[in-house]
Amino acid sequence: MATPNLFRYEEAFTSNLGLFNEEEQARLRQATIALPGLGGVGGAHLITLTRIGVGRFVIADGDVFELRNFNRQLGATMQTLGKQKVDVMADMARAINPDVSIRSFPEGIHETNVREFLSGCDLVIDGLDFFQMNARRLLFRSAKAQGLHVITCGPLGFSTACLMFSPTGPSFDEFMAIEDGMDEQEQLARFAVGLAPAGLHIPYIDRTRVSLKAHRGPSSIIAINLCAAVVATEAINLLLNRQEPWCVPRYAQFDAYRRCYRKGTLPGGNRHPLQRAKLWYLKRYLRQQTPPS
C-alpha cells in the first residue's frame, strides 16, 4: 500500500505567520537560493532556510563526510560517513519539505559550470570552506556578473562575522584587496582580516591551533548555528524587501562568548590603513605560533 502524502506546505510552515504574512511565505516558497559548499555553515544554511520555507535550492559540494566533521556539520553521523555531502543534505532537506526543489552539482563549482550553477537564482549564500579561495573568488566574480547578491558569514571562534556583497557595490576582490598572482597564504590572511574587521574572536583563540599554510583552524557548532541564523535573517530581508541590504563596505560581527555585537563601515575595505595594520599584526601573530605538542 502506498504511503499517503501527509505533507502540506501551508500547515508545515504556519507558525512562520506573524513573522511573515501569507504573501511573503509564498514568495519564500518560490525563491531560489544558490548554496555552494554543504559542510559546516553550508549545511546549516540549507536546513535553516528549508525550515523557513524557502522552496528551491541549487547546491554544490564535491566532498564526502568524515569523522573530523562531527563537531560542527549537521549531516555528519556514523550513518553518513563516506557519503556525498550533496546527497545527504538534499535528503535531509527533503525529509523536512518533500516538495523542495533541489539541483545538485556533486562535482562542486568550477569555471565550466558556475554560470549554470547560478542560473535562475535569486540569491547566493557562500558555504565554501574558509580555505577554498580559488572557488570563492570565482563564485563572487560570477555572481556579480550575473547581478546577484552574495552573503558570506564566517564562523569565527564563538562568533559570526557577516558580509553581504551587492552586484553594484565593491567586488569581493576589491574589498579584500586580493589580486591575481597573490600567493594563497596572503589571500587567506586578507580574507581573514576582511571578513571580520572587528576581530571580536581574536582574544581567546589559541593561535597554536591556527595555520593558514596547513589549512587548519578551530571551529564550533556554536558559531555555525549563529551563522545560519544571521544568514537566514539577511536572506529574508533581501528576498522580501524588508530592510535595506547591509552591504559592504558595511560589516557586522556578533560574539556570543564575549557578549559583544559590533557593526560599522570600512571605506576601502582592506586598503583602509587600520586594516593594513591588522594584516601586518595577523601575519606577525601567526609567525610566532608554536605548534601544539
N, C-alpha and C positions, 0 to 999 in steps of 0.2 A: 504494500500500500504506500502510495506517495505521501511524503510528509507535507502537510498543508503549509502554505506560506503565511506565517504569523506576523511577518514584518509589515508595519505601516509607518511610513516616514513621518507623517504628521503626529502620530502618537509617540513615536520614539523620541522626538525632539520637542515635545510640547512644553517641557519645563524650561526651554530656552525663551519661551514667550514671556514678555515682561522685560526682558533684556533686549530682544529683537521683537518686531511685530511680524505678522504673518507674511507680509510682502517681503520683508528683509530676509526672513528664513527661506522663502522661496528663491531669493536671489543667491543666497549661500548654496542652496541645493544645485543651482545651475553654474556656479563658479568653478573654474578650472585652475588648479594650483600646480606648478611645477616644483618637484622636490628632488633635486639631485643629492644623493647621499642619504642612506637609511640606517646609519649606525646609531650613535647616541642621540644627538639633537634631531637628526632627520627622522628617526623612528618615532620619537616623542611628538614631533610636529605632526606627522601623519595621523597618529592616533588621536591627538587633541583636536585637530581640525576635523577629523571624521566625526568625533562626538559633538562638535559644534554644529555639524550638519552639512559641511562642505561636501558636494556630491561628485566631484570629478578631480582626478589627480593624474599627473604624469610623473613617474618615479624612475630613478636610475641608481644602480649600485652594482659594482662588479664583484663585491666581496661576499664571503660566507661568514657565518657566526663562529666565534672561537671562545675558548674559556676566558681569555683576557677581556672579553666584552661584558662579562656577567655583572660587573659592579654598576653598570650605567645604561645598558642598552635593553630596551623593553622586549625585543624579540629574542634575546639570548637566554636559552634554557637548555637543560640537558637533552630535551627532545629536538632542539633545532641545531645542535652542534653540526657544523659542516654543511648546513643548508644555505642556499642563496638568500641573502637578505631581502631582495625584492620579492621573492616568493613568500617568505614567512610574513613579511609586513603587509603584503597585499591580502593574505589570508586573514590576518588579524583585523584589518580594516573591514573586510567583507563580513567577518563574524559580527561586527557592530552594525554595519549597514549593508545588507546583501545586494542592494541596488546601486552601490557606489560604482562609478566608472573609473577604471584604473588602466592606464597604458604603461607598460613596463619596458625598461631598457636595461637588461641584465648585464650588458657589457659596459655600463657606465656612460658618461658623456665624453665625446671627443670631437675633433674638428669636423668629421664627416657626418655626424648625427645630431649635433647640438641644435641646428636650425629646426630640424624635425621635432626634436625633443621639446622645444619651446613653442612650437606652432599651436595656435589656438588657446594659449594660456592667458590668464588674467593677471597673474602674479607669480613671482619666483621667490622661493624660500631656500636659502643656502643651507644645506645639511651636510656639506662636504667636510671630511676630516680636516682639522686645522692645517695639516702639513701638505695638503694637496693644492699647492699653489698654481701649478700649470692649469689644472682643471678649473680652479676658481677664477683665474684671470680670463680664461676662455668663456666661462659662464657669464661673468659680468659684462664682458665686451659684447657677447652675442645678445644678451638681454637688452642692453642699451640700444643696440642696432635695431631691435625689434620693438622698441618703445615700451619696455616692461620695467616696472619697479622690482627691485631685489631687496629682500630683508636678510641680513646676516646677524646672527645672535650667538655670541661666544660664551660657552660655559667655562668661566674662569674662577678657579677656587670654589667658593660657595656663592658665586655671584653670576649675574648675567649682564653682558655688555651688548647693546643693540645699536645697529646702524641700518638705515634704510637709504638706498640709492635710487634716485629718480632718473628716468631716461633723459630729462632735460637739465640735470644738475651735474656736479663733478663726477667723473668716472671713478671706478674703483682704483685704477692705476694712478689717476691724478691725486685722489685723496690720500692714498697710501704712499705716494711718491715712489712708485715702483716702475722700473724701466726695463725694456728688453736688454738682455745681456747681463743683467744683475745676477749675482750668484744666489743660490737657493737660500742660504743662511741669512743673507742680507734681506731678501724678500720676506722671509719668515719673521725676522726681527721687526721689520717695518709694519708688517701686518699685526703683530702682537701689540705694538705701541699704538697704532692707529685704531685698532678695534676697541681699545679701552683707554681713551685719553685720561680718564680719571684715575685709573690704576688702583682701585679700591682693594683689590685682592693681593696686591704685592706684599704688604707687610707680613702676612702669615704663610706665604708659600715657601716651602723648603727648596731652595734653589739647587741643592744637590740632586734633586729628582727631576730637574728640567734640563733637556738637551735638545737644542734645535738640530744639531748635527745628527743625533741618533733618533730623531723624531719621537722624543719621549717627554711626557709631562703628566702631572697628576690630573685626575678627573673624577667627577662625582655625580651620582644620580640627583643630588640636591640641586646642583647647577643646571643639569639637563631639564629638570622639571620647571625651574624658573624660566629658562629659555623658552620652553614650549608655551608657557602662559603668556609671556611677553609677546612672542611672535604671533600667537593666535589673536591677541588683542589688537596688535598693529594690522594684522590681516583684515580683521573686522572693520577697523577704521577706514582702511583703504577700499575694500570691496563694497562697503555700504555707504561710503562718502560721509562718515560720521564726523571726523575731525580732519583738519589739515595734516597730511603726512609729515612726520617728524624726520625729515631727510637731511643727509649730510650737506653742509658741514656741522649740523647739529648731531649730538650724541647723547646717550644715556647709559647709566650703569646702576644696578641695584645689587648691594652685597648683603645677603641675609645674615652672615656671620657677624659683620661689623655693624649691622643695622643702619646702613648708610644708603642714601639714594642721591645720585648726583647727575645733573644734566647740564649741557652747555653748548656753546657754539665754537667751532675751531676753524676759523678762516685759514685757508691754505692747507688744511689737513696736516700731514706730516712735515710739510715745509715750514710750518709755524716754528718760530725759534724755541718755544717751550717743548715742542715735540722732538725737535732735533736734539735738545739736551737730554730728553728722556731716552731717546735712541742710543745716544752715547753711553748713558748710565746703564741701560739694559745690556749692552754688549760687554761693558766692563764687568757688570754683575755676573754674567754667565761665564766669563773667562776665569773668574775667581772661584767657581764652584768646585767642590771636592766630591768626587763620586762616592756614593754610599758603599760601605764595606760589606 
